[in-house]
């Protein structure tokens, strides 16, 4: 019978363990548990910066019946995530296949856009690129296309932000490279002996063996996609005509530009949280049909 180490711990050992755990416990309670519970309570109030009272489900009724900007922001955010994330992962996987045996310099160079992340500096740079006098307009002018403020066009604005998201593929690429290196070469050698070509090897070996890594990247990027904020707030300010109004941006504006409606913003945050949890749950629920684990045969 295996000895239960924790049951045999002395009082001093237990005290030492909890002492070392104390900073993490305090951090979790202060920075996670307390805000989490507080936002849930505030979601059922009409609280502002000063004062407020319980109003039941009024906030949730309002956001789905009277707040057109909230519905629009959900549509924009969902499109941004569900279109941008697959494109980013596809591009990341393509580069991972190319750079699997490449020099470290090139991997680092491709990773830099993700390293700087969704910073304000990157957003401002992207805004200048697609301005009427920007490089993109100048390049398009070489083909006779009239220069325009691309980010001011409803048909292009969100797609440009999606391109920015795809450009920041570095973190997913690095994870894919690590996954590719864990695939045994013997599988490819056996497939080549049987006459399988590159496409056949990719579909029958690479994708199945990489499916768990794809799932990991998919969940991380979907969560990040639904939490998009900087791109829309800095580059387009939610315009034109709310075509780039992300949900997190709308929540932010309800607090700082809408009279400090903290209760209403908390309610919207919980709807967004449930949406992200639901989509993540769908990914995990369907994983049994497309995710392969080597130890499961």
N, C-alpha and C positions, 0 to 999 in steps of 0.2 A: 504494500500500500504506500502510495506517495505521501510524503510528509507535507502537511499544509504549513508553508513557511509563515504566512501572515498570522495564522492562529498561534504560532509559537513565538511571536514577537514579544519582547518585554515592553514594559511601560516606557522606558527610556527610548527604545527603538521606535515605538509608535510616536512618541512625542517628537523625535528627530524627523521622522517621515513627514508628519503634519506641519512641522516648522518649515521644511523645505517646500512643501506644497502650498503653504499659506500665501505667498505672493500671487501664485496662479489662481487660487481660490478667490482672493480679494479682487483680482483683476476681472475674473469671470462674473462675479456678483455685481461689481460696480459698473463695468463697461458692457456687459451683455445682459445678464438677468434683470437688473433694475430697469434699464431702458426698454427692454423687451416687454416687461409687464406693464410699465408706465404707459407705453404707447398703446397697448391693448386697452387699458382703462380710459385713456384720453379719446380713443376712437369712438366711444359712446357718449361723448360730451360735446358741448359747443364751446369748449375752452379756447380762450385767446391768451395773450401774454399775461394779462391780469384777469384772473377770475374765470368763471365758467360754471355750467351746471349740466347735469345728466340729461341727455336728450334721446336716449334709446337708439333706434336704428335710423334716425333722421339723416345722419351723415351718409349712410350707405344708400338710402333712398334718393337723396339729392344727387349723388355722383352718377347714378345710373338713369336718372330721369330729367334732371335740370342742368347738369354740368356737361355741356357738349364738348368742352375742351378735354375733359377727362376721358370720354369715350374716344375722342380723336387721338389722344396721347397713347391710349392702349393699342389702337390700330397701328399707329406709327411705330411704337416700340416693338410690337409683335412682328411687323414686317421687317424691321431692322434686324431683329434677332434671327428670325427664321430664314431670311434670305442671306444675311451677312455671315452667319456662323457656318453654314455648309460650304459657302464659297471660301471662307478663310481656311477651313479644315482641308478642303480639296487642294488649295494652293499650298498649304503647309506640307501636306503629304507629298505632293509633287516635288517640292524643293528638298524634302527629306530624302526621297529616293535618289535625287541627283547628288546631294551632298553627303550621302551615307558614308562614302569613303573619301570625301573631299578634305581639303586643308582646313585647319581650325580657323584660319583667318576669315574664310568665306562664311563659315557658320556664324562667327561672331558678327560679321558685317550684316548678315541677314537678321540677326537677333536684335540688333540695336534699336530698330523701330519699336519693338515690344518692350525693350528696356526702358525707354523714355516714356512709354505708355501713353495714356490719354491726357497728356500734359497740356497746359494752356499754350506753351510755346509751339507744340506740334499743331494745335488747333489754329493758332494764328498763322502759322506757315501755310497750312492747307487753305485757309481763307484767302491768303494772298495769291496762291497758285491759281485759284479759280475765280479771281476777281476779273473785272472787265479788262483791265490792263495787265493781267497776270500772264504767266508763261503759257498756260493752257489756251487762253484766247489768242495769244500771239502765234502759237503753233497751229491752231485751227485756222487762223487767217491765211496761212500758207496754202491751204486747200480751198480758199474762197469762202470760208465760213465767217459770217459777220461776228465780230467780237461781242460778247454779251456777259453780263454778270450771271454766271452759271448758278450760283447759289441763290439768286433771286428768282429763279425759274421753278415753279412748283413741280414740273415734270422731272427735273434733274436734281434738286437739292438733296433729297433723302438718298438717292443713288450715289451721290458724291460722298456722303458720310459713310455709306456702306463700303465704298472703295477704300476709304480711310481705315475702316475696321479690318478689311481684308489685308491691307498693307502691313498691319501690325500682327503678322502671323508668326513671328519669331518664337514665342514661347511654345506654341503648339508644334512647331517644326522640331525644336530640340527634343520634345517628348517623343515625337514620332521616330526620330533618329535613334533614340535609346531603345524604343520598341523594336525597330528593324534589326538592330544589332543582336537582339535576343532570339531572333528566328534562326534555328539551326541551318547551316549551309547544306547539310546532308539532304534536306528536303528538296532544295533546288537542284542538287546534283542528281537525285533520283528522278525528278521530274524531267530533267533534260535527257536522261538516258531513255525515258519513255517517249521522247519526242515532243515534249511540251515546249511551246514558245514563250516569249516574255509575257505576253498578255495572259496566256493560260496560267503561268506561274503566279502572276499578280492576282488573278481572280481565285485561284484554287489554293494558294499558299499564303501570299502576303496579306491579303485582306482578312481571311479567317484568323490567322495568327496575330494580327494586329487589331482585331475587333475590340478587345478589352481596352486597349490604349485609345482607340477611336471613341469608345464610350466615355472614358475618363475626360478626354479633351472636349467632347461634345457637351458634357454636363457643365464643365468649368466655363466654357465659352458662352453657353446659353445663359447661365447665371449672370455673367458679365455683360452680355448683350442686353438683357432686360434691365440692367442697372445703368445703362448709358446716360450720361449727363453732360459732361464737358463739351463733347462735340456739338450738340445742339445749342447749348447755352452760349458758348464762346463764338462759334462760327456763324450760326444763323439766327441766334436768339429765338429759336422756335419757328421762325418763318421760313418761307413765305406762306401766309395764310395757314399757319400751324402745321405745315407739312413736315416739319422736323421737330415737333413738340414731343419730347420724350416724357414718359410718365414721371420719372424722378424730377425732371425739370419743372413739370407742372406742380408737383408736390412742393418743391422749393419755392416756387413763385407764390403759391397760396399762403406760405408763411411770411416771406419777406416782401412780397409785393401785393398781398391780398389782405392786409390787416391782421397779420399774425393769427390766422385761423389754424391753431395748433391741433385742435380736436379733429377738424375736417381733414387736415393733412395726415394725421395719424391713421384715420380710417382708410384713406387712399393708400397709405403705405402697407396696410395689412392686406388690402385687395391685391396689390402688386406682389406681396410676399406669398399669398395663396396661389396666385397665378404661376409664379416661379416654381413653387413647391409642386403644383399640379403637373406642369410640363416636365419637371425633373422626375416625378413619379412615373409619368408615361414612359420616359426613356428607360427607367429601371424595370418597369413592368414588361416592356416589350423586349428587353435585352435577352431573354431566354430564347428568342427566335433568331437572333443574329450575332450574339456575342459568344465566342468560343474560348473555352479555357482548356489548356493542354492537360491539366491534371484531372479533367473530367472525361478524358478520352475523346 
